[in-house]
Amino acid sequence: MKLGSLTRLWPLAILPAVFLVTSCEAPGGVSPIFPTPVSPNGQDIFDTYIGISIPAIIIFIGVELALLWVVIRYRRSKQPANYVPPQIHGNFRLEVVWTVIPLVVVLAIAVYSFNELQKDFQPISNYDFEVVVSGHQFGWNYTYPQAGGFTIHQEGTLAGDVTPFVVPVNSLIRLRLQGTDVIHSWWVPAISGKTDAVPGYDNFTWLKIDRVGTWRGECAELCGVGHSTMQIIVQSMTQSDFDAWVKQQVAAQHAARSASTSAS
């Protein structure tokens, strides 16, 4: 293979990276670029992502450069007729080395990741309050049992933004994940890792957002034809604004109940 031929292949090599970097998020979707974490567990997941990605990228570049060097250095057009390259089959030391090194790398990643999962996906007991997050086809319900018992009903859509899940800043909130029909997965990259909502079984995660703002997520489990509509919006407020919002929700709930009783 001539050097000019290799040069013409470079656009094909970088095409996947260009597609990833320039891709735009779909309506209701999350960005392909990892957002700035705003919760401690989100920060831990981000650190794990970086801690695994950087060595993986270094190894990938090293392997690809070695492969490219072999392709250029030992290409058939530069070798004599009937050339047979050096044979290394049966080299015990070399085979042990290239078996042990990948094993050590994979085990290190496994131990590192497992420790993070144990730290960030265990039920917590010292939380300020709990929210029950229930996934259904195709949307989410958020119930605040310790703040009036009201529920925010959210149906999925791609036509616009969904109703946000509202929380106060600097409060440790436990999320109890439940599924009502099939398995869903609650995922907001800046806040928490993917946590499944399983019918008949409670899963737990938590969040403690450190600033006022809005963050996007989506269902991360293929759950049916409306899966793409199950976007998530988390909105954090100051404690005073959150208390006022809770009062509005409780009042609206009482008004709806009164109207229903009067109609019956």
Backbone torsions as a table, in degrees:
resi	resn	phi	psi	omega
1	MET	NA	129.8	-179.2
2	LYS	-81.0	156.1	-179.3
3	LEU	-60.1	-36.1	178.4
4	GLY	-62.6	-36.4	178.2
5	SER	-66.1	-40.6	177.2
6	LEU	-63.3	-39.1	179.7
7	THR	-61.4	-38.5	-179.7
8	ARG	-69.5	-16.8	-179.9
9	LEU	-85.4	-13.2	-176.7
10	TRP	-59.5	-40.2	177.8
11	PRO	-56.7	-35.9	178.2
12	LEU	-67.7	-34.3	-178.6
13	ALA	-68.9	-36.4	-176.2
14	ILE	-94.2	-3.8	-177.6
15	LEU	-58.6	-44.9	179.2
16	PRO	-60.1	-39.4	179.6
17	ALA	-66.1	-41.4	178.6
18	VAL	-62.4	-42.4	179.5
19	PHE	-61.7	-41.9	-178.7
20	LEU	-66.2	-45.8	-175.5
21	VAL	-69.7	-35.6	-174.0
22	THR	-94.8	-4.4	-177.9
23	SER	-67.2	139.8	178.1
24	CYS	-98.6	145.8	180.0
25	GLU	-71.3	143.8	178.1
26	ALA	-72.2	162.8	177.2
27	PRO	-54.3	126.2	179.6
28	GLY	81.7	-3.5	-175.4
29	GLY	-90.9	172.5	178.1
30	VAL	-97.5	158.8	-179.2
31	SER	-71.3	146.2	175.6
32	PRO	-72.2	-13.0	177.5
33	ILE	-92.7	130.4	-176.3
34	PHE	-61.4	124.7	-178.0
35	PRO	-75.6	165.3	177.2
36	THR	-68.3	123.7	-178.7
37	PRO	-64.8	143.8	179.9
38	VAL	-126.5	6.8	178.1
39	SER	-136.2	148.1	-176.8
40	PRO	-55.9	-41.1	179.4
41	ASN	-70.5	-32.0	173.5
42	GLY	-63.8	-38.7	177.6
43	GLN	-65.6	-40.6	179.1
44	ASP	-63.1	-41.8	179.1
45	ILE	-65.7	-40.0	177.4
46	PHE	-62.1	-43.9	179.5
47	ASP	-63.0	-38.2	177.3
48	THR	-64.8	-42.1	178.3
49	TYR	-58.4	-45.2	179.5
50	ILE	-69.5	-42.1	-177.7
51	GLY	-63.3	-29.1	177.3
52	ILE	-88.7	-38.4	-173.4
53	SER	-68.2	-42.5	-175.7
54	ILE	-62.6	-50.9	175.6
55	PRO	-60.9	-37.8	-179.8
56	ALA	-63.3	-40.8	179.1
57	ILE	-67.0	-41.0	178.8
58	ILE	-62.1	-45.2	179.0
59	ILE	-63.9	-42.8	180.0
60	PHE	-61.0	-46.6	-179.7
61	ILE	-63.4	-41.6	178.7
62	GLY	-61.6	-43.8	179.6
63	VAL	-65.7	-43.9	-179.0
64	GLU	-65.8	-38.2	177.2
65	LEU	-66.0	-40.5	177.5
66	ALA	-63.8	-41.3	178.8
67	LEU	-64.3	-42.3	179.3
68	LEU	-64.5	-39.2	178.4
69	TRP	-63.0	-42.6	178.9
70	VAL	-64.2	-42.3	-179.3
71	VAL	-61.0	-42.1	-178.0
72	ILE	-77.7	-45.9	-174.7
73	ARG	-67.6	-36.7	-174.2
74	TYR	-114.2	26.2	178.6
75	ARG	-65.1	146.6	-170.7
76	ARG	-59.2	-33.6	-175.7
77	SER	-65.4	-18.9	-179.1
78	LYS	-101.3	1.2	-178.1
79	GLN	-105.2	153.6	178.6
80	PRO	-69.1	164.8	179.8
81	ALA	-59.7	142.1	178.9
82	ASN	60.5	26.3	179.8
83	TYR	-68.5	134.8	176.0
84	VAL	-118.9	119.2	-177.7
85	PRO	-66.9	161.6	179.5
86	PRO	-57.9	136.4	-178.9
87	GLN	-99.1	131.0	-178.1
88	ILE	-118.2	6.1	178.1
89	HIS	-61.5	132.1	-179.1
90	GLY	93.2	-0.1	176.6
91	ASN	-76.3	99.9	-171.8
92	PHE	-60.1	-47.2	-176.9
93	ARG	-62.1	-45.0	-178.2
94	LEU	-64.7	-41.7	-179.6
95	GLU	-67.4	-35.3	175.6
96	VAL	-65.3	-43.7	-178.4
97	VAL	-62.0	-49.5	-175.7
98	TRP	-78.4	-2.3	169.9
99	THR	-94.9	-42.5	-175.8
100	VAL	-70.8	-42.7	-177.0
101	ILE	-60.3	-51.1	176.4
102	PRO	-60.8	-35.4	178.8
103	LEU	-62.7	-43.9	178.8
104	VAL	-63.0	-42.6	-180.0
105	VAL	-62.4	-46.4	-178.6
106	VAL	-65.4	-41.9	178.7
107	LEU	-64.5	-39.1	178.3
108	ALA	-62.8	-42.9	177.6
109	ILE	-63.5	-41.8	-178.5
110	ALA	-63.5	-46.3	-179.3
111	VAL	-65.4	-45.0	179.3
112	TYR	-59.6	-47.9	-178.8
113	SER	-66.0	-41.8	-179.0
114	PHE	-61.8	-42.0	178.7
115	ASN	-61.9	-39.9	178.6
116	GLU	-66.8	-41.3	179.0
117	LEU	-63.3	-39.7	178.9
118	GLN	-64.6	-33.5	-177.2
119	LYS	-79.7	-36.8	-169.7
120	ASP	-102.2	-7.6	-176.8
121	PHE	-125.6	26.4	175.3
122	GLN	-99.1	146.3	175.3
123	PRO	-59.1	138.7	179.3
124	ILE	-107.4	155.6	-176.8
125	SER	-116.3	-18.7	-175.8
126	ASN	-97.9	32.6	-176.3
127	TYR	-79.8	159.8	179.2
128	ASP	-78.3	-43.2	172.6
129	PHE	-161.1	169.8	-175.6
130	GLU	-117.0	146.5	173.1
131	VAL	-124.5	132.4	177.1
132	VAL	-92.8	118.9	-179.4
133	VAL	-105.2	117.2	-175.6
134	SER	-116.2	121.3	178.6
135	GLY	-94.6	138.8	177.7
136	HIS	-142.4	166.2	175.3
137	GLN	-82.1	105.1	3.6
138	PHE	-137.0	95.2	-179.5
139	GLY	178.0	-171.4	-177.5
140	TRP	-132.6	144.3	170.7
141	ASN	-116.1	138.5	179.7
142	TYR	-121.2	113.5	-178.3
143	THR	-107.8	131.5	-178.6
144	TYR	-108.0	82.2	-174.3
145	PRO	-66.1	-24.4	-177.5
146	GLN	-101.7	9.9	-180.0
147	ALA	-134.1	44.5	177.9
148	GLY	105.5	-12.0	176.4
149	GLY	75.3	13.6	-178.9
150	PHE	-80.9	162.9	-179.5
151	THR	-127.8	133.1	173.6
152	ILE	-94.6	114.1	179.7
153	HIS	-90.2	129.5	-177.6
154	GLN	-132.0	118.9	175.6
155	GLU	-101.0	140.3	-178.1
156	GLY	-68.5	150.2	178.0
157	THR	-160.6	155.9	171.0
158	LEU	-113.5	1.3	-178.0
159	ALA	-79.3	-16.5	-177.9
160	GLY	-178.2	-163.2	179.2
161	ASP	-80.0	145.7	176.7
162	VAL	-86.1	169.6	176.4
163	THR	-62.8	129.4	-175.8
164	PRO	-76.2	154.4	170.1
165	PHE	-91.7	118.0	-169.6
166	VAL	-103.7	133.7	178.6
167	VAL	-140.9	156.6	174.4
168	PRO	-84.9	154.1	177.9
169	VAL	-75.3	155.1	175.3
170	ASN	57.8	27.5	174.9
171	SER	-115.9	134.0	177.8
172	LEU	-83.5	112.7	-173.2
173	ILE	-117.6	126.0	175.7
174	ARG	-90.6	134.0	177.1
175	LEU	-106.4	125.0	175.8
176	ARG	-102.3	110.4	-174.5
177	LEU	-92.2	129.0	178.9
178	GLN	-134.7	152.3	174.9
179	GLY	-118.8	142.0	-177.9
180	THR	-103.5	-14.6	-177.6
181	ASP	-139.4	-64.5	177.2
182	VAL	-125.2	179.1	179.5
183	ILE	-77.1	127.6	172.3
184	HIS	-116.7	174.2	179.5
185	SER	-144.9	119.0	-177.1
186	TRP	-87.3	122.8	-174.3
187	TRP	-146.0	117.5	170.9
188	VAL	-126.3	102.5	-169.5
189	PRO	-53.9	-36.6	-177.8
190	ALA	-74.3	-13.3	-171.9
191	ILE	-114.6	-47.2	-172.9
192	SER	-154.8	163.0	175.5
193	GLY	-78.4	176.6	-179.7
194	LYS	-68.9	126.6	179.5
195	THR	-128.8	122.2	-175.1
196	ASP	-73.4	141.6	171.0
197	ALA	-105.0	104.7	-169.5
198	VAL	-110.0	129.0	176.7
199	PRO	-58.5	131.6	177.1
200	GLY	79.1	8.3	-176.4
201	TYR	-149.6	133.5	179.9
202	ASP	-93.4	126.4	170.3
203	ASN	-107.7	157.1	-176.4
204	PHE	-131.4	145.3	165.9
205	THR	-147.8	-174.2	-177.5
206	TRP	-154.0	167.3	176.9
207	LEU	-151.8	154.6	174.8
208	LYS	-150.7	86.8	-174.4
209	ILE	-76.1	136.2	-172.5
210	ASP	-101.3	6.1	-179.2
211	ARG	-154.4	160.3	176.4
212	VAL	-77.6	136.8	179.5
213	GLY	166.2	-171.1	-179.3
214	THR	-133.4	136.0	-178.1
215	TRP	-134.0	146.1	-175.1
216	ARG	-106.2	151.6	173.6
217	GLY	-153.5	-168.4	-179.2
218	GLU	-164.7	165.9	172.8
219	CYS	-67.4	131.5	-176.5
220	ALA	-109.0	18.2	177.5
221	GLU	-127.7	125.2	-179.8
222	LEU	-62.9	111.5	-168.2
223	CYS	-122.4	8.0	179.4
224	GLY	138.7	-174.5	-173.4
225	VAL	-65.4	-25.2	-179.9
226	GLY	-97.6	15.8	-177.3
227	HIS	-54.6	-41.6	-175.7
228	SER	-66.4	-16.5	-178.9
229	THR	-86.3	-9.7	-172.9
230	MET	-82.1	61.9	177.4
231	GLN	-78.4	159.8	-179.5
232	ILE	-128.2	135.5	172.4
233	ILE	-127.3	121.3	176.6
234	VAL	-106.4	124.1	-179.9
235	GLN	-116.9	124.0	177.9
236	SER	-103.4	141.6	-178.6
237	MET	-128.6	163.2	169.0
238	THR	-64.3	160.1	-177.0
239	GLN	-60.5	-39.3	-179.1
240	SER	-66.7	-42.0	177.5
241	ASP	-66.3	-37.4	178.5
242	PHE	-65.3	-42.5	179.0
243	ASP	-61.2	-40.4	178.2
244	ALA	-66.4	-39.3	178.4
245	TRP	-63.5	-41.5	178.5
246	VAL	-61.3	-43.2	179.0
247	LYS	-60.9	-39.8	177.8
248	GLN	-63.7	-41.9	-179.5
249	GLN	-67.2	-41.5	179.1
250	VAL	-64.8	-42.1	179.1
251	ALA	-64.1	-41.9	179.0
252	ALA	-64.8	-36.9	178.6
253	GLN	-65.9	-43.7	179.2
254	HIS	-64.8	-40.3	179.1
255	ALA	-63.9	-40.7	179.2
256	ALA	-65.1	-39.1	178.8
257	ARG	-66.4	-41.6	179.4
258	SER	-63.6	-40.8	179.0
259	ALA	-65.3	-39.4	179.1
260	SER	-65.6	-39.9	179.0
261	THR	-66.5	-41.0	-179.9
262	SER	-65.0	-38.5	-178.4
263	ALA	-68.8	-30.3	-179.0
264	SER	-84.1	NA	NA
